Amino acid sequence: MSKRILAYRRLNDQQLEQLRERFHVDYFGKLESPDDPAFREALGEAHGLIGAGVTLTPALLDAAPNLEAIASISVGVDNYPVDELTRRGILLCNTPDVLTETTADTGFSLIMSTARRVVELADFVRRGDWKASIGPEQFGSDVHGKTLGMVGFGRIGQAVARRGALGFGMKILYSNASPKPALEAELGARHCELDELLQQSDFVCAIVPLTPETRQLIGAREFGLMRESAIFINISRGQVVDEAALIDALTSGQIRGAGLDVFEQEPLQADSPLPRMPNVVALPHIGSATHETRTAMAQRAVDNIMLALDGKRPLSPFNEEAWAGRFD
Ligand code: 8YV
């Protein structure tokens, strides 16, 4: 009897076909809620999961007694109780690399659009308010030649820094990562403590995984260290920031602006002031959302789950220790 896969993110026809050739597939391309009774029923049968956007609580895991492996269509694994998965012998795979450049593009578009006030001024034209000359009230800030502080310097952080250093002549500082001599040589980047980075950067870009150590890493004290002209960018996870402190810093003029792809609660609550602030560019968590990259991420997840359920080493296992010794 073939193994059963529960897919709960949109896959293209080719990807679904690939899975269906080998497995029985329960497909929920547009799952509204993990409480959906049909989803729960399929979970009870599933040997493999492929999807994103559902927080896998231990209670959901209890409802999936046959589960062997999960292929997340994301690089971030904060939706999964990783230690618990490992304890239960469930392998988790993610999708690093294939989204690095696209997510860095999103980060850089937030740097550009906040500094040059692109959204605010495009709205000004759209409203028909462009009547006289453009004056200092509409001016933005330069990006080229400024200091870009990367809070986190993993794959995506390095790709953002590469754009800044090589494309815009920016000086790069980085913290919350081990020193990376090769990148220092390539980009002239300098490793420093977070406080120094906050004090010296024109742009502060958060791109760290969400872990107990990074939760609320940037709060009132950290915004207090930033320059009044600083622009804060977040392309990691909303919970890395104390959002109330961010709102205060933006309202009081403690910092100049923010470009945000992620929020403490997603979708963003209707009463959040952030999207209505003129000095904020707020995006609906679209870091990796291009046709090319989402297709590549889904394909990576399909490949991961097929390999794993065939007992072979997947392309990107996250908690390999869950299947200790099985690939050797
Ligand atoms: C995902 C992301 O698409 O990969 C990640 O960690 O944040 C996004 O690129 C998203 O989490 C899926 O819901």
py3Dmol code that shows the C-alpha trace and the ligand (Angstrom):
import py3Dmol

protein = """\
ATOM      1  CA  MET A   1       0.000   0.000   0.000  1.00  0.00           C
ATOM      2  CA  SER A   2       1.395   3.380  -0.974  1.00  0.00           C
ATOM      3  CA  LYS A   3       2.234   5.944   1.670  1.00  0.00           C
ATOM      4  CA  ARG A   4      -0.048   8.953   2.166  1.00  0.00           C
ATOM      5  CA  ILE A   5       0.979  12.557   1.816  1.00  0.00           C
ATOM      6  CA  LEU A   6      -1.042  15.489   3.037  1.00  0.00           C
ATOM      7  CA  ALA A   7      -0.292  18.633   0.992  1.00  0.00           C
ATOM      8  CA  TYR A   8      -1.655  21.908   2.356  1.00  0.00           C
ATOM      9  CA  ARG A   9      -0.102  24.598   0.145  1.00  0.00           C
ATOM     10  CA  ARG A  10      -0.691  25.222  -3.543  1.00  0.00           C
ATOM     11  CA  LEU A  11       1.399  22.934  -5.753  1.00  0.00           C
ATOM     12  CA  ASN A  12       1.371  23.090  -9.542  1.00  0.00           C
ATOM     13  CA  ASP A  13      -0.081  20.287 -11.653  1.00  0.00           C
ATOM     14  CA  GLN A  14       3.322  18.845 -12.452  1.00  0.00           C
ATOM     15  CA  GLN A  15       4.332  18.736  -8.791  1.00  0.00           C
ATOM     16  CA  LEU A  16       1.046  17.126  -7.783  1.00  0.00           C
ATOM     17  CA  GLU A  17       1.464  14.587 -10.570  1.00  0.00           C
ATOM     18  CA  GLN A  18       4.983  13.772  -9.367  1.00  0.00           C
ATOM     19  CA  LEU A  19       3.647  13.058  -5.896  1.00  0.00           C
ATOM     20  CA  ARG A  20       0.606  11.118  -7.148  1.00  0.00           C
ATOM     21  CA  GLU A  21       2.777   8.758  -9.175  1.00  0.00           C
ATOM     22  CA  ARG A  22       4.249   7.436  -5.941  1.00  0.00           C
ATOM     23  CA  PHE A  23       1.896   8.281  -3.098  1.00  0.00           C
ATOM     24  CA  HIS A  24      -1.715   8.727  -2.205  1.00  0.00           C
ATOM     25  CA  VAL A  25      -2.102  12.518  -1.934  1.00  0.00           C
ATOM     26  CA  ASP A  26      -4.680  14.389   0.122  1.00  0.00           C
ATOM     27  CA  TYR A  27      -4.541  17.888  -1.324  1.00  0.00           C
ATOM     28  CA  PHE A  28      -5.701  21.058   0.437  1.00  0.00           C
ATOM     29  CA  GLY A  29      -4.324  23.738  -1.875  1.00  0.00           C
ATOM     30  CA  LYS A  30      -6.134  26.525  -0.044  1.00  0.00           C
ATOM     31  CA  LEU A  31      -6.445  25.330   3.529  1.00  0.00           C
ATOM     32  CA  GLU A  32      -8.382  27.922   5.545  1.00  0.00           C
ATOM     33  CA  SER A  33      -7.760  26.432   8.967  1.00  0.00           C
ATOM     34  CA  PRO A  34      -6.062  23.364  10.460  1.00  0.00           C
ATOM     35  CA  ASP A  35      -9.372  22.817  12.297  1.00  0.00           C
ATOM     36  CA  ASP A  36     -11.003  21.791   8.990  1.00  0.00           C
ATOM     37  CA  PRO A  37     -12.437  18.314   9.790  1.00  0.00           C
ATOM     38  CA  ALA A  38     -11.320  16.859   6.421  1.00  0.00           C
ATOM     39  CA  PHE A  39      -7.773  18.111   7.076  1.00  0.00           C
ATOM     40  CA  ARG A  40      -7.836  16.544  10.538  1.00  0.00           C
ATOM     41  CA  GLU A  41      -8.984  13.253   9.074  1.00  0.00           C
ATOM     42  CA  ALA A  42      -6.220  13.282   6.443  1.00  0.00           C
ATOM     43  CA  LEU A  43      -3.697  14.164   9.156  1.00  0.00           C
ATOM     44  CA  GLY A  44      -4.645  10.951  10.956  1.00  0.00           C
ATOM     45  CA  GLU A  45      -3.562   8.935   7.909  1.00  0.00           C
ATOM     46  CA  ALA A  46      -0.549  10.953   6.731  1.00  0.00           C
ATOM     47  CA  HIS A  47       2.999   9.586   6.565  1.00  0.00           C
ATOM     48  CA  GLY A  48       4.275  12.856   5.093  1.00  0.00           C
ATOM     49  CA  LEU A  49       3.242  16.509   5.187  1.00  0.00           C
ATOM     50  CA  ILE A  50       4.106  19.154   2.651  1.00  0.00           C
ATOM     51  CA  GLY A  51       3.009  22.737   3.189  1.00  0.00           C
ATOM     52  CA  ALA A  52       3.485  26.026   5.025  1.00  0.00           C
ATOM     53  CA  GLY A  53       1.587  28.541   7.073  1.00  0.00           C
ATOM     54  CA  VAL A  54       0.194  26.095   9.671  1.00  0.00           C
ATOM     55  CA  THR A  55       1.668  26.099  13.158  1.00  0.00           C
ATOM     56  CA  LEU A  56       2.223  22.446  13.975  1.00  0.00           C
ATOM     57  CA  THR A  57       1.338  22.239  17.632  1.00  0.00           C
ATOM     58  CA  PRO A  58       2.026  19.087  19.673  1.00  0.00           C
ATOM     59  CA  ALA A  59      -1.781  18.591  19.632  1.00  0.00           C
ATOM     60  CA  LEU A  60      -1.748  18.462  15.825  1.00  0.00           C
ATOM     61  CA  LEU A  61       1.160  16.029  15.984  1.00  0.00           C
ATOM     62  CA  ASP A  62      -0.864  13.831  18.344  1.00  0.00           C
ATOM     63  CA  ALA A  63      -3.513  13.738  15.614  1.00  0.00           C
ATOM     64  CA  ALA A  64      -0.900  12.399  13.143  1.00  0.00           C
ATOM     65  CA  PRO A  65       0.274   9.081  14.625  1.00  0.00           C
ATOM     66  CA  ASN A  66       1.767   7.773  11.343  1.00  0.00           C
ATOM     67  CA  LEU A  67       3.803  10.873  10.525  1.00  0.00           C
ATOM     68  CA  GLU A  68       7.377  10.203   9.417  1.00  0.00           C
ATOM     69  CA  ALA A  69       8.503  13.376   7.643  1.00  0.00           C
ATOM     70  CA  ILE A  70       7.508  16.989   6.971  1.00  0.00           C
ATOM     71  CA  ALA A  71       8.610  19.090   4.011  1.00  0.00           C
ATOM     72  CA  SER A  72       7.992  22.727   4.859  1.00  0.00           C
ATOM     73  CA  ILE A  73       7.680  25.168   1.940  1.00  0.00           C
ATOM     74  CA  SER A  74       9.684  27.756   3.873  1.00  0.00           C
ATOM     75  CA  VAL A  75      13.183  28.315   5.122  1.00  0.00           C
ATOM     76  CA  GLY A  76      11.961  29.476   8.551  1.00  0.00           C
ATOM     77  CA  VAL A  77      11.003  26.618  10.860  1.00  0.00           C
ATOM     78  CA  ASP A  78       9.475  28.662  13.674  1.00  0.00           C
ATOM     79  CA  ASN A  79       6.060  27.088  12.927  1.00  0.00           C
ATOM     80  CA  TYR A  80       7.363  23.712  14.055  1.00  0.00           C
ATOM     81  CA  PRO A  81       8.223  22.319  17.512  1.00  0.00           C
ATOM     82  CA  VAL A  82      11.596  21.090  16.260  1.00  0.00           C
ATOM     83  CA  ASP A  83      12.761  19.405  19.486  1.00  0.00           C
ATOM     84  CA  GLU A  84       9.428  17.638  19.819  1.00  0.00           C
ATOM     85  CA  LEU A  85       9.631  16.440  16.198  1.00  0.00           C
ATOM     86  CA  THR A  86      13.129  15.109  16.807  1.00  0.00           C
ATOM     87  CA  ARG A  87      11.982  13.388  19.990  1.00  0.00           C
ATOM     88  CA  ARG A  88       9.189  11.704  18.029  1.00  0.00           C
ATOM     89  CA  GLY A  89      11.572  10.694  15.230  1.00  0.00           C
ATOM     90  CA  ILE A  90       9.849  12.933  12.658  1.00  0.00           C
ATOM     91  CA  LEU A  91      12.169  14.421  10.056  1.00  0.00           C
ATOM     92  CA  LEU A  92      11.678  18.097   9.163  1.00  0.00           C
ATOM     93  CA  CYS A  93      12.975  19.534   5.865  1.00  0.00           C
ATOM     94  CA  ASN A  94      12.963  23.193   4.785  1.00  0.00           C
ATOM     95  CA  THR A  95      13.803  25.196   1.647  1.00  0.00           C
ATOM     96  CA  PRO A  96      17.047  27.146   2.105  1.00  0.00           C
ATOM     97  CA  ASP A  97      18.990  28.622  -0.831  1.00  0.00           C
ATOM     98  CA  VAL A  98      16.186  28.683  -3.415  1.00  0.00           C
ATOM     99  CA  LEU A  99      14.630  31.808  -1.842  1.00  0.00           C
ATOM    100  CA  THR A 100      17.785  33.638  -0.786  1.00  0.00           C
ATOM    101  CA  GLU A 101      18.119  36.071  -3.692  1.00  0.00           C
ATOM    102  CA  THR A 102      14.398  36.828  -3.983  1.00  0.00           C
ATOM    103  CA  THR A 103      14.065  37.546  -0.277  1.00  0.00           C
ATOM    104  CA  ALA A 104      17.140  39.774  -0.470  1.00  0.00           C
ATOM    105  CA  ASP A 105      15.480  41.616  -3.384  1.00  0.00           C
ATOM    106  CA  THR A 106      12.448  42.201  -1.145  1.00  0.00           C
ATOM    107  CA  GLY A 107      14.707  43.525   1.596  1.00  0.00           C
ATOM    108  CA  PHE A 108      16.425  45.875  -0.771  1.00  0.00           C
ATOM    109  CA  SER A 109      13.142  47.076  -2.249  1.00  0.00           C
ATOM    110  CA  LEU A 110      12.097  48.017   1.304  1.00  0.00           C
ATOM    111  CA  ILE A 111      15.365  49.907   1.810  1.00  0.00           C
ATOM    112  CA  MET A 112      14.839  51.823  -1.435  1.00  0.00           C
ATOM    113  CA  SER A 113      11.134  52.464  -1.047  1.00  0.00           C
ATOM    114  CA  THR A 114      11.373  53.713   2.535  1.00  0.00           C
ATOM    115  CA  ALA A 115      14.439  55.899   1.942  1.00  0.00           C
ATOM    116  CA  ARG A 116      13.038  57.444  -1.244  1.00  0.00           C
ATOM    117  CA  ARG A 117       9.445  57.464   0.053  1.00  0.00           C
ATOM    118  CA  VAL A 118       8.285  55.661  -3.085  1.00  0.00           C
ATOM    119  CA  VAL A 119       4.881  54.476  -1.837  1.00  0.00           C
ATOM    120  CA  GLU A 120       4.008  57.735  -0.096  1.00  0.00           C
ATOM    121  CA  LEU A 121       4.939  59.871  -3.107  1.00  0.00           C
ATOM    122  CA  ALA A 122       3.328  57.526  -5.640  1.00  0.00           C
ATOM    123  CA  ASP A 123       0.117  57.929  -3.610  1.00  0.00           C
ATOM    124  CA  PHE A 124       0.603  61.704  -3.750  1.00  0.00           C
ATOM    125  CA  VAL A 125       0.609  61.547  -7.555  1.00  0.00           C
ATOM    126  CA  ARG A 126      -2.255  59.053  -7.599  1.00  0.00           C
ATOM    127  CA  ARG A 127      -4.385  61.417  -5.486  1.00  0.00           C
ATOM    128  CA  GLY A 128      -3.695  64.228  -7.968  1.00  0.00           C
ATOM    129  CA  ASP A 129      -1.793  66.262  -5.343  1.00  0.00           C
ATOM    130  CA  TRP A 130       1.161  66.993  -7.624  1.00  0.00           C
ATOM    131  CA  LYS A 131       0.302  70.593  -8.317  1.00  0.00           C
ATOM    132  CA  ALA A 132       3.456  72.590  -7.696  1.00  0.00           C
ATOM    133  CA  SER A 133       7.156  71.938  -7.436  1.00  0.00           C
ATOM    134  CA  ILE A 134       8.567  69.170  -5.307  1.00  0.00           C
ATOM    135  CA  GLY A 135      10.154  70.657  -2.182  1.00  0.00           C
ATOM    136  CA  PRO A 136      11.996  69.478   0.917  1.00  0.00           C
ATOM    137  CA  GLU A 137       8.744  68.100   2.365  1.00  0.00           C
ATOM    138  CA  GLN A 138       8.894  65.415  -0.300  1.00  0.00           C
ATOM    139  CA  PHE A 139      12.635  64.753  -0.251  1.00  0.00           C
ATOM    140  CA  GLY A 140      13.936  61.372   0.858  1.00  0.00           C
ATOM    141  CA  SER A 141      17.352  60.141   1.998  1.00  0.00           C
ATOM    142  CA  ASP A 142      20.206  58.712  -0.041  1.00  0.00           C
ATOM    143  CA  VAL A 143      20.867  55.008   0.049  1.00  0.00           C
ATOM    144  CA  HIS A 144      24.185  54.840  -1.817  1.00  0.00           C
ATOM    145  CA  GLY A 145      27.245  55.344   0.330  1.00  0.00           C
ATOM    146  CA  LYS A 146      25.345  54.941   3.608  1.00  0.00           C
ATOM    147  CA  THR A 147      25.900  52.412   6.391  1.00  0.00           C
ATOM    148  CA  LEU A 148      23.804  49.251   6.308  1.00  0.00           C
ATOM    149  CA  GLY A 149      23.651  47.309   9.572  1.00  0.00           C
ATOM    150  CA  MET A 150      22.670  43.678   9.139  1.00  0.00           C
ATOM    151  CA  VAL A 151      21.217  42.123  12.300  1.00  0.00           C
ATOM    152  CA  GLY A 152      21.864  38.539  11.219  1.00  0.00           C
ATOM    153  CA  PHE A 153      24.307  37.542   8.523  1.00  0.00           C
ATOM    154  CA  GLY A 154      23.146  34.194   7.206  1.00  0.00           C
ATOM    155  CA  ARG A 155      22.455  33.445   3.560  1.00  0.00           C
ATOM    156  CA  ILE A 156      19.767  36.104   3.080  1.00  0.00           C
ATOM    157  CA  GLY A 157      21.560  38.712   5.189  1.00  0.00           C
ATOM    158  CA  GLN A 158      24.709  38.243   3.145  1.00  0.00           C
ATOM    159  CA  ALA A 159      22.724  38.593  -0.093  1.00  0.00           C
ATOM    160  CA  VAL A 160      21.198  41.885   1.110  1.00  0.00           C
ATOM    161  CA  ALA A 161      24.660  43.103   2.148  1.00  0.00           C
ATOM    162  CA  ARG A 162      26.107  42.115  -1.235  1.00  0.00           C
ATOM    163  CA  ARG A 163      23.501  44.273  -2.983  1.00  0.00           C
ATOM    164  CA  GLY A 164      24.290  47.176  -0.662  1.00  0.00           C
ATOM    165  CA  ALA A 165      28.074  46.937  -0.854  1.00  0.00           C
ATOM    166  CA  LEU A 166      28.558  46.064  -4.510  1.00  0.00           C
ATOM    167  CA  GLY A 167      25.568  47.859  -6.029  1.00  0.00           C
ATOM    168  CA  PHE A 168      25.267  50.922  -3.794  1.00  0.00           C
ATOM    169  CA  GLY A 169      28.717  51.416  -2.278  1.00  0.00           C
ATOM    170  CA  MET A 170      27.319  50.947   1.218  1.00  0.00           C
ATOM    171  CA  LYS A 171      29.425  50.302   4.283  1.00  0.00           C
ATOM    172  CA  ILE A 172      28.315  47.029   5.898  1.00  0.00           C
ATOM    173  CA  LEU A 173      28.194  46.229   9.596  1.00  0.00           C
ATOM    174  CA  TYR A 174      26.861  42.930  10.888  1.00  0.00           C
ATOM    175  CA  SER A 175      25.971  41.447  14.258  1.00  0.00           C
ATOM    176  CA  ASN A 176      24.228  38.387  15.690  1.00  0.00           C
ATOM    177  CA  ALA A 177      26.307  36.029  13.576  1.00  0.00           C
ATOM    178  CA  SER A 178      29.773  34.558  13.850  1.00  0.00           C
ATOM    179  CA  PRO A 179      32.533  36.555  12.100  1.00  0.00           C
ATOM    180  CA  LYS A 180      32.716  35.780   8.375  1.00  0.00           C
ATOM    181  CA  PRO A 181      36.227  36.630   7.143  1.00  0.00           C
ATOM    182  CA  ALA A 182      35.453  35.749   3.490  1.00  0.00           C
ATOM    183  CA  LEU A 183      32.553  38.199   3.402  1.00  0.00           C
ATOM    184  CA  GLU A 184      34.646  40.813   5.185  1.00  0.00           C
ATOM    185  CA  ALA A 185      37.198  40.499   2.385  1.00  0.00           C
ATOM    186  CA  GLU A 186      34.570  40.485  -0.385  1.00  0.00           C
ATOM    187  CA  LEU A 187      32.322  43.269   0.892  1.00  0.00           C
ATOM    188  CA  GLY A 188      34.463  45.174   3.359  1.00  0.00           C
ATOM    189  CA  ALA A 189      31.888  44.151   5.976  1.00  0.00           C
ATOM    190  CA  ARG A 190      32.731  44.562   9.656  1.00  0.00           C
ATOM    191  CA  HIS A 191      31.503  42.401  12.521  1.00  0.00           C
ATOM    192  CA  CYS A 192      30.436  44.296  15.656  1.00  0.00           C
ATOM    193  CA  GLU A 193      28.185  44.128  18.694  1.00  0.00           C
ATOM    194  CA  LEU A 194      24.491  44.874  18.166  1.00  0.00           C
ATOM    195  CA  ASP A 195      24.616  48.134  20.168  1.00  0.00           C
ATOM    196  CA  GLU A 196      27.437  49.542  18.042  1.00  0.00           C
ATOM    197  CA  LEU A 197      25.619  48.516  14.861  1.00  0.00           C
ATOM    198  CA  LEU A 198      22.436  50.259  16.023  1.00  0.00           C
ATOM    199  CA  GLN A 199      24.326  53.451  16.844  1.00  0.00           C
ATOM    200  CA  GLN A 200      26.249  53.609  13.587  1.00  0.00           C
ATOM    201  CA  SER A 201      23.818  52.420  10.918  1.00  0.00           C
ATOM    202  CA  ASP A 202      21.648  54.482   8.592  1.00  0.00           C
ATOM    203  CA  PHE A 203      19.678  51.347   7.741  1.00  0.00           C
ATOM    204  CA  VAL A 204      19.169  48.533  10.254  1.00  0.00           C
ATOM    205  CA  CYS A 205      17.962  45.331   8.606  1.00  0.00           C
ATOM    206  CA  ALA A 206      16.739  42.414  10.755  1.00  0.00           C
ATOM    207  CA  ILE A 207      17.185  38.990   9.156  1.00  0.00           C
ATOM    208  CA  VAL A 208      17.644  36.428  11.913  1.00  0.00           C
ATOM    209  CA  PRO A 209      15.691  33.199  12.409  1.00  0.00           C
ATOM    210  CA  LEU A 210      13.064  33.429  15.150  1.00  0.00           C
ATOM    211  CA  THR A 211      14.414  31.521  18.171  1.00  0.00           C
ATOM    212  CA  PRO A 212      14.095  32.044  21.941  1.00  0.00           C
ATOM    213  CA  GLU A 213      17.306  34.150  21.704  1.00  0.00           C
ATOM    214  CA  THR A 214      16.015  36.466  18.950  1.00  0.00           C
ATOM    215  CA  ARG A 215      12.423  36.902  20.181  1.00  0.00           C
ATOM    216  CA  GLN A 216      11.951  40.652  20.896  1.00  0.00           C
ATOM    217  CA  LEU A 217      15.627  41.235  20.117  1.00  0.00           C
ATOM    218  CA  ILE A 218      14.834  44.794  19.008  1.00  0.00           C
ATOM    219  CA  GLY A 219      12.831  46.759  21.564  1.00  0.00           C
ATOM    220  CA  ALA A 220      12.589  50.216  23.115  1.00  0.00           C
ATOM    221  CA  ARG A 221      16.217  50.197  24.290  1.00  0.00           C
ATOM    222  CA  GLU A 222      17.468  49.231  20.827  1.00  0.00           C
ATOM    223  CA  PHE A 223      15.324  51.826  19.014  1.00  0.00           C
ATOM    224  CA  GLY A 224      16.694  54.332  21.539  1.00  0.00           C
ATOM    225  CA  LEU A 225      20.224  53.583  20.340  1.00  0.00           C
ATOM    226  CA  MET A 226      19.386  54.147  16.663  1.00  0.00           C
ATOM    227  CA  ARG A 227      19.938  57.435  14.880  1.00  0.00           C
ATOM    228  CA  GLU A 228      16.967  59.780  14.396  1.00  0.00           C
ATOM    229  CA  SER A 229      17.621  59.432  10.670  1.00  0.00           C
ATOM    230  CA  ALA A 230      17.695  55.617  10.823  1.00  0.00           C
ATOM    231  CA  ILE A 231      15.392  53.410   8.809  1.00  0.00           C
ATOM    232  CA  PHE A 232      14.490  50.002  10.231  1.00  0.00           C
ATOM    233  CA  ILE A 233      13.830  47.059   7.897  1.00  0.00           C
ATOM    234  CA  ASN A 234      12.375  43.719   9.004  1.00  0.00           C
ATOM    235  CA  ILE A 235      12.332  40.752   6.621  1.00  0.00           C
ATOM    236  CA  SER A 236      12.741  38.060   9.295  1.00  0.00           C
ATOM    237  CA  ARG A 237       9.815  37.511  11.659  1.00  0.00           C
ATOM    238  CA  GLY A 238       7.592  40.051  13.385  1.00  0.00           C
ATOM    239  CA  GLN A 239       8.291  38.559  16.810  1.00  0.00           C
ATOM    240  CA  VAL A 240      11.954  39.559  16.535  1.00  0.00           C
ATOM    241  CA  VAL A 241      10.721  43.091  17.276  1.00  0.00           C
ATOM    242  CA  ASP A 242       8.696  44.612  20.089  1.00  0.00           C
ATOM    243  CA  GLU A 243       6.058  46.061  17.755  1.00  0.00           C
ATOM    244  CA  ALA A 244       4.633  48.489  20.348  1.00  0.00           C
ATOM    245  CA  ALA A 245       8.145  49.904  20.837  1.00  0.00           C
ATOM    246  CA  LEU A 246       8.554  50.185  17.061  1.00  0.00           C
ATOM    247  CA  ILE A 247       5.277  52.124  16.781  1.00  0.00           C
ATOM    248  CA  ASP A 248       6.439  54.441  19.584  1.00  0.00           C
ATOM    249  CA  ALA A 249       9.823  54.976  17.899  1.00  0.00           C
ATOM    250  CA  LEU A 250       8.153  55.829  14.584  1.00  0.00           C
ATOM    251  CA  THR A 251       5.551  58.100  16.181  1.00  0.00           C
ATOM    252  CA  SER A 252       7.971  60.012  18.387  1.00  0.00           C
ATOM    253  CA  GLY A 253      10.556  60.533  15.637  1.00  0.00           C
ATOM    254  CA  GLN A 254      13.086  58.356  17.449  1.00  0.00           C
ATOM    255  CA  ILE A 255      13.692  56.758  14.031  1.00  0.00           C
ATOM    256  CA  ARG A 256      12.761  58.063  10.593  1.00  0.00           C
ATOM    257  CA  GLY A 257      10.959  55.137   9.007  1.00  0.00           C
ATOM    258  CA  ALA A 258      10.434  51.417   8.666  1.00  0.00           C
ATOM    259  CA  GLY A 259      10.056  48.888   5.885  1.00  0.00           C
ATOM    260  CA  LEU A 260       8.257  45.825   7.173  1.00  0.00           C
ATOM    261  CA  ASP A 261       7.443  42.533   5.474  1.00  0.00           C
ATOM    262  CA  VAL A 262       6.578  40.719   8.714  1.00  0.00           C
ATOM    263  CA  PHE A 263       4.493  41.480  11.795  1.00  0.00           C
ATOM    264  CA  GLU A 264       3.869  40.199  15.289  1.00  0.00           C
ATOM    265  CA  GLN A 265       0.456  38.957  14.143  1.00  0.00           C
ATOM    266  CA  GLU A 266      -0.190  37.959  10.548  1.00  0.00           C
ATOM    267  CA  PRO A 267      -2.385  38.874   8.783  1.00  0.00           C
ATOM    268  CA  LEU A 268      -1.812  42.296  10.349  1.00  0.00           C
ATOM    269  CA  GLN A 269      -4.635  43.318  12.673  1.00  0.00           C
ATOM    270  CA  ALA A 270      -7.050  45.830  11.118  1.00  0.00           C
ATOM    271  CA  ASP A 271      -6.443  48.319  13.951  1.00  0.00           C
ATOM    272  CA  SER A 272      -2.645  48.363  13.593  1.00  0.00           C
ATOM    273  CA  PRO A 273      -1.471  51.920  12.886  1.00  0.00           C
ATOM    274  CA  LEU A 274       1.595  50.691  10.982  1.00  0.00           C
ATOM    275  CA  PRO A 275       0.238  50.506   7.404  1.00  0.00           C
ATOM    276  CA  ARG A 276      -1.275  53.982   7.709  1.00  0.00           C
ATOM    277  CA  MET A 277       1.919  55.679   8.902  1.00  0.00           C
ATOM    278  CA  PRO A 278       3.404  57.752   6.073  1.00  0.00           C
ATOM    279  CA  ASN A 279       6.932  56.758   7.079  1.00  0.00           C
ATOM    280  CA  VAL A 280       6.184  53.016   6.918  1.00  0.00           C
ATOM    281  CA  VAL A 281       6.120  50.677   3.950  1.00  0.00           C
ATOM    282  CA  ALA A 282       4.200  47.561   5.022  1.00  0.00           C
ATOM    283  CA  LEU A 283       4.098  44.436   2.867  1.00  0.00           C
ATOM    284  CA  PRO A 284       2.008  41.270   3.415  1.00  0.00           C
ATOM    285  CA  HIS A 285       4.920  38.854   4.088  1.00  0.00           C
ATOM    286  CA  ILE A 286       5.931  38.488   0.449  1.00  0.00           C
ATOM    287  CA  GLY A 287       9.683  38.025   0.957  1.00  0.00           C
ATOM    288  CA  SER A 288       9.825  34.952  -1.288  1.00  0.00           C
ATOM    289  CA  ALA A 289       6.609  35.530  -3.232  1.00  0.00           C
ATOM    290  CA  THR A 290       7.597  35.526  -6.884  1.00  0.00           C
ATOM    291  CA  HIS A 291       6.368  33.007  -9.455  1.00  0.00           C
ATOM    292  CA  GLU A 292       9.866  31.636  -9.923  1.00  0.00           C
ATOM    293  CA  THR A 293      10.818  31.334  -6.280  1.00  0.00           C
ATOM    294  CA  ARG A 294       7.544  29.944  -4.944  1.00  0.00           C
ATOM    295  CA  THR A 295       7.658  27.307  -7.704  1.00  0.00           C
ATOM    296  CA  ALA A 296      11.254  26.456  -6.760  1.00  0.00           C
ATOM    297  CA  MET A 297      10.381  26.288  -3.047  1.00  0.00           C
ATOM    298  CA  ALA A 298       7.432  23.968  -3.676  1.00  0.00           C
ATOM    299  CA  GLN A 299       9.621  21.814  -5.927  1.00  0.00           C
ATOM    300  CA  ARG A 300      12.316  21.618  -3.258  1.00  0.00           C
ATOM    301  CA  ALA A 301       9.678  20.494  -0.760  1.00  0.00           C
ATOM    302  CA  VAL A 302       8.303  17.896  -3.209  1.00  0.00           C
ATOM    303  CA  ASP A 303      11.823  16.549  -3.763  1.00  0.00           C
ATOM    304  CA  ASN A 304      12.493  16.519  -0.021  1.00  0.00           C
ATOM    305  CA  ILE A 305       9.351  14.557   0.880  1.00  0.00           C
ATOM    306  CA  MET A 306       9.786  12.070  -1.965  1.00  0.00           C
ATOM    307  CA  LEU A 307      13.376  11.352  -1.005  1.00  0.00           C
ATOM    308  CA  ALA A 308      12.590  11.149   2.703  1.00  0.00           C
ATOM    309  CA  LEU A 309       9.655   8.764   2.306  1.00  0.00           C
ATOM    310  CA  ASP A 310      11.817   6.622   0.036  1.00  0.00           C
ATOM    311  CA  GLY A 311      14.351   6.422   2.883  1.00  0.00           C
ATOM    312  CA  LYS A 312      16.910   8.539   1.022  1.00  0.00           C
ATOM    313  CA  ARG A 313      18.693  11.651   2.252  1.00  0.00           C
ATOM    314  CA  PRO A 314      16.533  14.696   1.363  1.00  0.00           C
ATOM    315  CA  LEU A 315      18.120  17.795  -0.197  1.00  0.00           C
ATOM    316  CA  SER A 316      17.617  19.969   2.882  1.00  0.00           C
ATOM    317  CA  PRO A 317      16.889  18.127   6.118  1.00  0.00           C
ATOM    318  CA  PHE A 318      16.653  20.462   9.132  1.00  0.00           C
ATOM    319  CA  ASN A 319      16.707  18.029  12.061  1.00  0.00           C
ATOM    320  CA  GLU A 320      18.702  15.182  10.568  1.00  0.00           C
ATOM    321  CA  GLU A 321      19.253  13.815  14.071  1.00  0.00           C
ATOM    322  CA  ALA A 322      15.554  12.788  14.117  1.00  0.00           C
ATOM    323  CA  TRP A 323      16.491  10.018  11.719  1.00  0.00           C
ATOM    324  CA  ALA A 324      19.909   9.385  13.234  1.00  0.00           C
ATOM    325  CA  GLY A 325      21.914   6.892  11.245  1.00  0.00           C
ATOM    326  CA  ARG A 326      19.178   6.213   8.672  1.00  0.00           C
ATOM    327  CA  PHE A 327      21.022   7.850   5.756  1.00  0.00           C
ATOM    328  CA  ASP A 328      24.463   6.410   6.442  1.00  0.00           C
TER     329      ASP A 328
END
"""
ligand_1 = """\
13
8YV
C 7.423 31.473 3.338
C 9.162 32.568 4.690
O 6.945 31.430 2.085
O 10.496 30.786 3.921
C 10.126 31.457 4.878
O 10.556 31.240 6.019
O 9.020 33.396 5.487
C 8.373 32.622 3.454
O 9.253 32.667 2.388
C 6.304 31.565 4.281
O 6.735 31.390 5.587
C 5.278 30.524 3.969
O 4.105 30.822 4.661
"""
view = py3Dmol.view(width=600, height=400)
view.addModel(protein, "pdb")
view.setStyle({"model": 0}, {"cartoon": {"style": "trace"}})
view.addModel(ligand_1, "xyz")
view.setStyle({"model": 1}, {"stick": {}})
view.zoomTo()
view.show()
